Amino acid sequence: MSYSSLVTQPPCRIKKTALLLLLTSSFAMADVTLDTVVVTATRSERRVDDTPVRTEVISRAEIEKTHARTLKDAIENIPGLQLREVHGKSGYELSLQGLSSDQVLVLIDGLPIAASTSSTVNLSQYLLSEVDHIEVIKGAASAQYGSSAMGGVINVITRRVKPGFSGSADASLGSYGAQNDSGKSWDAGLKHGQFQLEGGSEQWRARLSGDVLDDAGFGTKPENWSRQGDASKRQQYGAKLSWLPQAGDELWVEGSRYREDDVQRYQRYVPPRLLAQEKTEGIARDRFVAGAKTSFVNGMRVQAQLLDETYNSEGKEYSLGDLMSVRRFEQHLNHLTAQVDLPAWYSQLWQFGMDWRKENVSQSVNGVSEFLGSQKVSKESRELFVQNDIFFGDDWEVVLGLRVQDDSDFGTHAAPKIALRGNVWESGDWKGVLRASFGQGYRVPNLKERHFLFDHSSLGYMVLGNPNLKPESSNSWQLGGNLALSRKVSLDINAYFNQVKDLIQVDEINAVTSNGVSKFTYKNIARTETRGIETALDWRVSDQLNINTSYTYSLSKDLDSGKALTRRPENMARLGLDWEVLAGSTFTLRSRYQSAELIDSAKNAHSDAWMTTDIKFNQQINKNITAYIGIDNVQDTQRDFSNPNDFGPISGRFIYLGSRFAWGS
């Protein structure tokens, strides 16, 4: 009996065993590997093919065969996703469907992760030893995770601890060739290692994990002072303890500690000469989560999680070796979430929930606050959400949702959503699925946009907060479908249209330059829109060969000025190939293309198009050991660092080798 046919029966006609199977699926299905199970679309477990909201998944197998080390590495092959460097930081942020990282929620098991500078989540600051898979929702169709997710949701799902005992260890070395910091091509420019130990009984289970990524940085001319690639050492350690007193019930606590040390080296022109500059930054993130979930005999499920996270950084700037300034940033984030899933009631599944979030932030330079008029700023929000999942037979499903947000500074706002899924055609092994959704987005200005005096004079710019900013709001439409031939061919097409009111963006046109420092502020753009079409084709040519490709066309415009929005390329494409050359020998290729992008609308300046290709080879030595080698950016595509309008890839060709050892269940 199918999932949808089961829930369309009145309760009196559903057999007790089948009802329990359905309604405890959120606790049991995570162990099933026959079909990918996702949670982000509806905040409840569903097979990815059955979700009413289109969900893209990066599996653990994909992470391992592409040797991804950070969250940035793991998601860089998602169709239509754009990665950008975080200004003044060693890391990356993202853009989805023409909307920036401030408008995309990044979550760990459904809970937010602290953003550097209280704004953008740095994707390089999360390592992957604990990750099972990553789910991506595009557009504002998932009201369950916050109406502020105007551009979408990236939800990192950690591994479920299983009974028994198992573990894994992974180590690799890599070189930037002639650009190595040491100037010697065969030195190790990057070192990476990770481990995981887990296991226990049916009632008690535990996990320990660790991940270290030590990057010496690189320079196009290593003999010079400047380094185009920052040196960084990132460390992440985690532990989790779970108690499962009976089937369907679980209590758990988990904690993680992240540490990062960065060094940037550059030169600043002070007539009549260039002066050697250095910036160091030490980052600490401590994250603690406690959670509980239970299921009742009648099928009702209740779950709750509490997050406490601190994120601190200390940056020091030097000129000719002399300490010039010390910047300290402190952030404390608390988040409580709870939800109740009611038993199947005729053809409906009801869900109710709440979120409470509080954030405190302070930042100072040389002991003087960088907030306009205060030492510390804070904000608090309370949100309620409700969802009704309605099934019409085995073929059609409608999801209705509403989220109400009450913000401490901006009052109350309600954001609805609706999603439709239908099996519109089935013949033999062919199947056609239609998906359509509408969602409203709403995002209040973050603390950085409203209050920061963000002084990066050493890097040539300064950004001033604007306390008069208004909240952003959006209407997001998504319409698409999937045509599949069994498990051999799958074609996805999705069109999107986002109308954004009061989009918050740095005002680049009205920047003022004084003593070589450009001063910017934030502004609201009254009316903007992003629209485009995404296509993806997956073709399993044979049991040994799989090919996937995608193309995204996107347009973004300021409707008042008629000009395109900056840093949003019109065309992006992806190509992937996985070939099992021999039993246990796998060749993997991932290629990315991005067209030219507008950098300065006033001067009509563009950054050129670029393309990179990564190749990987994995060789299984025995059932426990796998050796691998990879070349990232085979073409050695790298930006012209003398051109401030070139935003192509930072790193050139990178070659590495490593091995993975896994044992146990």
Helices and strands as residue ranges (DSSP letters): H 3-7, G 11-13, H 16-23, H 25-28, G 29-31, E 37-38, E 46-47, G 48-50, E 55-59, H 60-65, H 71-75, E 81-85, E 92-96, G 101-103, E 104-108, E 111-112, G 123-125, E 131-138, G 143-145, E 152-158, E 164-175, G 177-179, E 190-200, E 204-215, E 231-243, E 250-270, E 273-295, E 301-319, E 322-341, E 348-365, E 368-369, E 376-392, E 396-407, E 411-427, E 430-443, H 447-451, E 453-456, G 457-459, E 461-464, E 472-485, E 489-506, E 512-514, E 517-540, E 545-558, E 571-582, E 585-594, E 597-600, E 605-607, E 610-620, E 625-632, E 654-664
